Amino acid sequence: MFDYIDNYCERLDPSFWAEPLNAVSNLSFILSGLLILILLKNHHTMASKILVTILLSIGIGSFLFHTYAQTWAAIADVVPILLFILVYVYFSTHVFLQQSKLVSALSVIAFFPFAIGTSAAISALFGPLNGSTLYISVALLIGIYAVATIRKNRKTAAGLAVGAALLGASIAFRSVDQALCQSIPQGTHFMWHLLNGVMLGWMIMVLHRFTKRDKHSLAPIPPAL
């Protein structure tokens, strides 16, 4: 649990502040979560409350990993990210696709074979991409939800597409971090944090807006609204 982990260009030794950019850039998650709390004030839905809480924990967990750089901290980093994905899959299926709670729960289970299969295919074609293949499967899944939602609500579909694009851009920075160590000693992983803070906050707001506009039922929202 206390094994030292060195996966990033910026880290040159085991000291606490060996990754200053990677550590401080986690403020993106915290600020994004706090901004949503301010914007929504007393208008939170259950989904937004849960997702904002997880978003804040992502910032804390990632900060711990990029400072302590040990196995336990890596777990604190990864678990909230996975939890956010699974919770969002549930609410996306239930709210955007108007499926029952049972089907939405099954969609969470189905995420695992989808992500594993997609990641394996991407790895076979392009290599490990610095451990980013799982996240590419998430970007693809967001795109699938965008396509599935477009006939019900074009604004929501567009919002999901923007989220997928933001995640795609952040994945690009994550994937090239090790490859660019010599030319960019600080690496590019901090951009993964900055963009993801924006992306996750955006995704929460996309879900919130859909839910609030249709809070009395899960009927499709006219595209003109």
C-alpha positions as CSV (number, residue, x, y, z in Angstrom):
1,M,0.0,0.0,0.0
2,F,3.0,2.3,0.5
3,D,4.9,1.4,-2.7
4,Y,6.3,4.5,-4.5
5,I,4.7,5.2,-7.9
6,D,6.4,7.4,-10.6
7,N,4.2,7.6,-13.7
8,Y,4.6,11.2,-14.7
9,C,7.3,13.5,-16.3
10,E,7.1,16.0,-13.6
11,R,8.0,13.6,-10.8
12,L,11.8,13.3,-10.4
13,D,11.9,12.1,-6.7
14,P,9.5,10.8,-4.0
15,S,9.1,14.1,-2.2
16,F,5.6,15.6,-1.5
17,W,5.9,18.5,-3.9
18,A,7.7,16.7,-6.7
19,E,4.7,17.3,-8.9
20,P,3.6,20.9,-8.3
21,L,1.7,21.4,-11.5
22,N,0.0,18.0,-11.3
23,A,-0.9,18.6,-7.7
24,V,-2.1,22.2,-7.8
25,S,-4.1,21.7,-11.1
26,N,-6.5,19.5,-9.1
27,L,-8.0,22.8,-7.9
28,S,-9.9,22.6,-11.2
29,F,-12.1,19.8,-9.8
30,I,-12.6,21.7,-6.5
31,L,-13.4,25.0,-8.1
32,S,-15.7,23.4,-10.6
33,G,-17.6,21.7,-7.8
34,L,-17.8,24.8,-5.7
35,L,-19.0,26.9,-8.7
36,I,-21.8,24.4,-9.3
37,L,-22.8,24.7,-5.6
38,I,-23.0,28.5,-6.0
39,L,-24.8,28.4,-9.3
40,L,-27.5,26.0,-8.2
41,K,-27.9,27.2,-4.7
42,N,-31.2,25.8,-3.5
43,H,-32.0,24.2,-6.8
44,H,-30.0,21.0,-6.6
45,T,-31.4,17.7,-7.7
46,M,-30.4,14.4,-6.1
47,A,-28.2,13.7,-9.1
48,S,-26.4,17.0,-8.9
49,K,-25.8,16.7,-5.1
50,I,-24.3,13.2,-5.5
51,L,-22.2,14.1,-8.6
52,V,-20.8,17.3,-7.0
53,T,-19.8,15.4,-3.9
54,I,-17.9,12.9,-6.0
55,L,-16.4,15.7,-8.1
56,L,-14.9,17.3,-5.0
57,S,-13.6,13.9,-3.9
58,I,-11.9,13.4,-7.3
59,G,-9.9,16.6,-6.7
60,I,-8.9,15.5,-3.2
61,G,-8.0,12.0,-4.2
62,S,-6.0,13.1,-7.2
63,F,-4.2,15.7,-5.1
64,L,-3.2,12.9,-2.6
65,F,-1.9,10.8,-5.5
66,H,0.2,13.5,-7.0
67,T,1.8,14.4,-3.7
68,Y,2.2,11.2,-1.8
69,A,2.6,9.0,-5.0
70,Q,1.9,5.8,-3.2
71,T,-0.4,2.9,-3.9
72,W,-3.0,3.9,-1.3
73,A,-3.1,7.4,-2.8
74,A,-3.5,5.9,-6.3
75,I,-6.6,4.0,-5.0
76,A,-7.9,7.3,-3.5
77,D,-7.4,8.8,-7.0
78,V,-9.0,6.1,-9.1
79,V,-12.1,5.1,-7.0
80,P,-13.9,8.5,-7.1
81,I,-13.3,8.7,-10.9
82,L,-14.8,5.3,-11.4
83,L,-17.7,6.1,-9.1
84,F,-18.5,9.3,-11.0
85,I,-18.6,7.4,-14.3
86,L,-20.9,4.7,-12.9
87,V,-23.3,7.2,-11.2
88,Y,-23.4,9.3,-14.4
89,V,-24.2,6.2,-16.5
90,Y,-27.1,5.4,-14.2
91,F,-28.6,8.9,-14.3
92,S,-27.9,9.2,-18.1
93,T,-29.8,6.0,-18.8
94,H,-32.7,6.9,-16.4
95,V,-33.0,10.6,-17.3
96,F,-31.8,11.1,-20.9
97,L,-33.0,7.7,-22.2
98,Q,-36.0,7.5,-20.0
99,Q,-35.4,4.0,-18.8
100,S,-36.5,2.4,-15.6
101,K,-34.3,2.2,-12.5
102,L,-33.8,-1.5,-13.1
103,V,-32.6,-0.9,-16.7
104,S,-30.4,2.0,-15.5
105,A,-28.8,-0.2,-12.9
106,L,-28.2,-2.9,-15.6
107,S,-26.6,-0.3,-17.8
108,V,-24.1,0.4,-15.0
109,I,-23.2,-3.3,-15.0
110,A,-23.0,-3.3,-18.8
111,F,-20.4,-0.5,-18.6
112,F,-17.7,-2.9,-17.4
113,P,-17.7,-5.3,-20.4
114,F,-18.2,-2.3,-22.8
115,A,-15.2,-0.5,-21.3
116,I,-13.0,-3.6,-21.1
117,G,-13.8,-4.6,-24.6
118,T,-13.3,-1.1,-26.1
119,S,-10.1,-0.6,-24.1
120,A,-8.7,-3.9,-25.4
121,A,-9.6,-3.0,-29.0
122,I,-8.0,0.4,-28.7
123,S,-4.9,-1.0,-27.1
124,A,-4.6,-3.6,-29.9
125,L,-4.8,-0.8,-32.5
126,F,-2.9,2.0,-30.9
127,G,-1.0,0.6,-27.9
128,P,-1.6,1.5,-24.2
129,L,-1.6,5.3,-24.8
130,N,-0.1,5.8,-21.4
131,G,-3.0,4.1,-19.7
132,S,-5.7,6.2,-21.3
133,T,-7.7,3.5,-23.2
134,L,-10.3,3.2,-20.5
135,Y,-11.0,6.9,-20.7
136,I,-11.4,6.7,-24.4
137,S,-14.1,4.2,-24.0
138,V,-15.9,6.7,-21.7
139,A,-15.6,9.4,-24.3
140,L,-17.1,7.0,-26.9
141,L,-19.9,6.2,-24.5
142,I,-20.8,9.8,-24.0
143,G,-20.9,10.1,-27.8
144,I,-23.3,7.2,-27.9
145,Y,-25.6,8.8,-25.4
146,A,-25.4,12.1,-27.4
147,V,-26.6,10.2,-30.6
148,A,-29.3,8.4,-28.7
149,T,-30.6,11.7,-27.2
150,I,-30.5,13.8,-30.3
151,R,-34.1,13.1,-31.4
152,K,-35.4,13.8,-27.9
153,N,-33.5,16.9,-27.1
154,R,-31.0,18.4,-29.5
155,K,-29.6,20.8,-26.8
156,T,-28.9,17.9,-24.5
157,A,-27.3,15.9,-27.3
158,A,-25.1,18.9,-28.2
159,G,-24.1,19.3,-24.5
160,L,-23.1,15.7,-24.3
161,A,-21.1,16.0,-27.5
162,V,-19.2,19.0,-26.0
163,G,-18.5,16.9,-23.0
164,A,-17.1,14.1,-25.2
165,A,-15.0,16.6,-27.1
166,L,-13.6,18.0,-23.8
167,L,-12.8,14.6,-22.6
168,G,-11.1,13.7,-25.9
169,A,-8.9,16.8,-25.6
170,S,-7.9,16.0,-22.0
171,I,-7.2,12.4,-23.0
172,A,-4.8,13.6,-25.7
173,F,-2.8,15.5,-23.1
174,R,-2.8,12.5,-20.7
175,S,-1.7,10.1,-23.5
176,V,1.4,12.1,-24.6
177,D,2.7,13.0,-21.1
178,Q,5.5,10.4,-21.1
179,A,6.3,10.8,-24.7
180,L,7.1,14.5,-24.3
181,C,9.2,14.3,-21.2
182,Q,12.4,15.4,-22.9
183,S,10.8,18.4,-24.7
184,I,8.4,19.3,-22.0
185,P,10.0,18.4,-18.6
186,Q,6.9,19.4,-16.6
187,G,4.8,17.0,-18.8
188,T,1.2,17.6,-19.9
189,H,-0.7,15.6,-17.3
190,F,-1.8,18.8,-15.5
191,M,-3.8,19.7,-18.6
192,W,-5.7,16.5,-18.1
193,H,-6.8,17.8,-14.7
194,L,-7.6,21.3,-15.9
195,L,-9.8,20.1,-18.8
196,N,-11.4,17.4,-16.8
197,G,-12.4,19.8,-14.1
198,V,-14.3,21.8,-16.7
199,M,-15.6,18.7,-18.4
200,L,-17.1,17.0,-15.3
201,G,-18.7,20.3,-14.1
202,W,-20.1,20.7,-17.6
203,M,-21.5,17.2,-17.6
204,I,-23.2,17.7,-14.2
205,M,-24.9,20.9,-15.6
206,V,-26.1,19.1,-18.8
207,L,-27.8,16.5,-16.6
208,H,-29.2,19.1,-14.2
209,R,-30.7,21.3,-16.9
210,F,-32.4,18.3,-18.5
211,T,-33.8,17.2,-15.2
212,K,-35.0,20.6,-14.0
213,R,-36.7,21.4,-17.3
214,D,-38.6,18.1,-17.1
215,K,-38.9,17.6,-13.4
216,H,-42.5,16.5,-13.4
217,S,-42.0,13.6,-15.9
218,L,-39.4,12.0,-18.1
219,A,-41.2,12.9,-21.3
220,P,-39.1,14.2,-24.2
221,I,-38.4,17.9,-24.2
222,P,-39.3,19.7,-27.4
223,P,-36.1,20.7,-29.3
224,A,-37.2,24.3,-29.4
225,L,-36.9,24.7,-25.7
